[in-house]
Every structure is written in C-alpha cells, then in structure tokens.
Amino acid sequence: MKVKIAIIGSTDFCGRTEQLVINRNDIELDWYRYNEPQEAPHLIRTLKPCDAILFSGSLPYTYAKKAIENFPIPTLYLKQDETAVAITLLHLAAQKQLDLNRISIDIREKVHIDHVINDLNQIIELPFIHVLQDDEVIQDISSFHEQLSLLSKTDMAITSVHAVYEQLKQQNIPTIKMIDPESSIVQSIELAKQQAILQKSNSAQIAVGVIQVREHNQNIESVVEQLATLMQARWSEQQGEYTLFTTMGNIEYSIKNHEFLTLYQTLDSQAKLAFGCGETIVDATENAQFALEFIKKTDDHSFYVLDSNKKLHGPFPQSHSTIEMKIHEPALVEMAVKTKLSPSNISKLMTFSKSRQSKQFTANDLALHLNVTRRTAERILKRLVEFNYAKIIGEEMTYRQGRPRALYEFNFPTYT
C-alpha cells in the first residue's frame, strides 16, 4: 500500500525530500512550497487528498496549527535536535574555521545547544542565541542577526528559517542554514508513513453507536436519521433503542464536527448515546453498551467512546481524556485483586497522581478529581491504605472549625 504524504516547506527542503525518497515505491510525496512559514495556513487550504502531512519545521507547523486541528490524518513536523546543532557547528569549525564565540544562532529550543556543548566537555560560549517563538515575525529574527553583524560582534549567522537565510543573503550578511541531517528527515518521513498506516487501520475498525431513549417520539427518530447521515452509518431500532453501524474513522471525524455536536445537543434529556468499536460487530456492540453504563451513572449530557483496546474516551464534548478500562501491569493487576477496585478507578487514580504538582493530597482533592462524594473517596483511600497502596503522611488544618484533614500519598507505580 502506497502512502501519500503532503510535504509543506521551503523549496530547498522539498527538494531534499524528493531526492531522499526517489527510489521508494511505498511512499508518494506531494510538495507544497512556501517563501515564508506564514504561508503555511494558506497552503493547507490547497491540499489535495493525502494520508499524512509533514511540515519542514516547528514554525510552519505552529502557523498552521489552527487550520489542521480537526484534520482526520496525522500531522507532524521535522523536529530540530542536538544532531542538527552538532553537525552545523562542526561544519563551521572545520570547513569555515570560524570562532564559535562570534556567531549568532536562532533555534527552537536552547537546550539542544546546551546538550551539545556539555557533550563536548569544553567551555564554549555561544553568547548570541535567539529562541524562536510561536507566530514570530520573520523580520524580527532577521533583525537579530543583522544588528549583531552591523555592530561587528559576529562573523556568521546560523538560522533555522529559510526565509531569514534569504533575507540575510540580500543584506550581504554571512549566513548558513541549520543543517537538517538526512537521517532525521528520513526518520520523520518514515514516522509519517507509519502513523498514516496506523490511522487507516484504526479508522477502518467496526464501530457501533447506541442511543437509548426515555420516551419514543417522532422527533427522536428524525435526529437519529440525521446523525446517521452525518456519520455515514446504517441504523435500526428495537424496543426504543437505536443502533448505528459505522466505522471508528467516522466517529473520530464526527466528534470534531460542529454540525454533529450541535445536532447531538438536541437529544438533551431525551436520550443517552455511547459508542464502541472492535474487531467484530459483537465486540463493538458490547463496548458500546459498556460505555453506555458510564453515561447512565451521570446526569451530564455527554457521551463516551470505548475503543477496541478498552480505552474509554470522553466524556464528549466536554473532555477528550482517556481512561484505561483494563490493566496488564502485574503490580496493578494484583492491586485490583486485593483492593477490589475496577481498572477504570485505578486508571483514574494514576491520572490524578500524574496531574498533580504535589505528591500529597486530601480525600477532598481526590473526590473532586473522580467527581464523587468525599465519603466515596475516603472509602477508596481506606482500601488503598489497608493494603499499603497509600499512606497517611500528616494532617492539614482546615480554615473552618472541625477536625484536621488527613494528608495522603500514593505508594504504587503511577507511571507505568
């Protein structure tokens, strides 16, 4: 299967990618060239059908980010790293024989320069560094290099932006482009290919939607029919429950579709909706029914999607978070058996732990995250403490009169 990748970048970058895949039969590239990175959003509007998009760097990607946020295909960019910095500095030192203290450089992340200098184990100072910002004006980057050159503080400018390189050349300021290693470009193209294949595989999976109504009326059936049309789904009805048959790709597209979400809002207080996907219709239907149970436990007007890997996504449209509904890590399986906590609750505990800056928390903190009562949170913590998966490490005085609140800390692996 040939994967078609749209390349958005400078003429120079597009030319390099063309040479690198000239003998590949599994990849087809389609080039969209710009003079300046700000043109990326306009180029997005001219895209022909493709399987993935690869930007030449973080700057054009940032400019186009809003335009691609609802795209159903993978979008990624060539990431600058220590290798690019090291090769460029080596070129200057060896080929140009320049003093590295007399160069100016613009870069996305200064840490890449720091790592290279640390690896060299030498005291080298690069005093003129400009860190690129989101939506930065190209002229500002050019001015940074230009002023230093005019003041005779630098002998060479290194830029990560092709448009800056062209502007500096017109000003007769010595400049070179940051060298993107061929290996990095090839790896990025390969990553785009793999993500496109995975996306296609996931999108083609069978998906089932279940709409459970409280009272049947003609309006509900009309809404179901419209939802089915938007999702390219077939539907059936049995005893007040509607079933939609579609694919995961159509669901993913619908979740981002304003027309679909607006139509869904008309079901408020009249019906509950959930989606499931799987290798077979039976698996997908079971997952949809399982997701529907979560909706019934809340009064919110929202829906969940349970995928074939037992990951629960939602609640939509309020949140795009994910909860693991099954666990494989032996330590967590043992924890579930001992505490009688469900995989979903353990997944929520891990998410809660990762989201906090402090390791210490109260039962009230946990209750707010789990959207349960404080008493329920205390019951969960009691089980964890009983089996040494959490411990009480102190107390917190309340602002009002009453007993101090216990401070807890988890005692199980939360980064697995």
Buried (B, 14 or more C-beta within 10 A) or exposed (E): EEBBBBBBBBEBBBEBBEEBBEEBEEBEBBBBBBEBBBBBBEBBEEBEEBBBBBBBBBBBBBBBBEBBEEBEBBBBBBBBBBBBBBBBBEBBEEEEEBEBEBBBBBBBBEEBBBBBBEEEEEEEEBEBBBEBEEEBEBEEBBBBBBEBBEEEBBBBBBBBBBBBBBBBEEEEBBBBBBBBBEEBBBEBBBBBBEBBBEBBEBBEBBBBBBBBBEEBEEEBBEBBEBBBEBBEBEBEBEEEBBBBBBBBBBBBBBBBBEEBEEBBEBBEEBBBBBBBBBEEEEBBBBBBBBBBEBBEEEEEBBBBBBBBEBBBBBBBBEEEEBBBBEBEEEEBBBBBEBBEBEBBBBBBBBBBBEEEEEEEBBBBBBBBBBEBEBEBBBEBBEBBBEBEBBEEEEEEEEEEEEEEBBBBBBBBEBEE
